[in-house]
Amino acid sequence: MDLSELPHRCPKCNALVVDRRSPVCTTCRAALPKDWIMTPKQTAKVEAIDQEIRAEHAAAMKVLNNPWIQPVKMP
């Protein structure tokens, strides 16, 4: 395995970096290296894809028309 493919870990607490949109570690709040953080353009692309997937999921839930399964309303 190429070492560049290994997931990033926080330099301070060694926690797995799960959100590259955040400039700080989600566990200990330490600043992460700048080159690990997504650019605004990358973040916008990920958020657009996420929004599209959520809309598709909500539409699928409506098609089911099951009163016990309701789509999650996002703020």
N, C-alpha and C positions, 0 to 999 in steps of 0.2 A: 504494500500500500504506500502510495506517495504521501509523505508527511504533510504536504500542503493541503491534502484533502481532509485531514483530521479536523474535527470541530474546534472552534476557538474556546479557550477557557480563560476566565478572569485572571489577570496577573496577580491580583491581591488575594482572592478567596478560592480560586481554582474551580469555581462553578461554571457549568456549561453556559456559554453565551447563546441564549435562545432567541433574542430579538436584536437583529443588527440595525434596526431603526433607532434604537435607544443609544445615546452616547455614554450611558453608564450601565454598570452591571445591575441586573434586576435583583440580585441577591444582596450584595453589600453596598451598592450605589457608588462604587469606585469608578473613576473615569476609565473608559476603554481606549485603546489606541485608535487614532483617527482613521487609519487605513482599514479598520474592521467595520466602520460605520457606513451604512448605505448613504449614497448621495441623495439629495432631494429628488432628483429625476428617478433614481431607482426606487425610492420610497413611494413616489407617486404611482409608478407602474405597479408595484405590489399592491398598493391600496386600491387601484382601479380593478385589478384582477380579483382581489378579495371581495369588493363590492359586487362585481359581476356574479361571482360564485354564490354569494349570499342571496342575490336576487333570483338566481336560478333555483336555489334551494327553496326559497319562499314560494315561488311559482309551483314547484313540485308539490309542496305541502298543500297548496290550495287545490290542486288537481285531485289529491287524495280525498279532500272534503271529509276528513275524519274529525269529528268534534273533539276527540281526545288529543289530537296532534295539532298544535297551533304553531305558526311560524314565530320565531323570535323577533321581537320588534327592537330594532337598533335605534339609538338616539340620533 
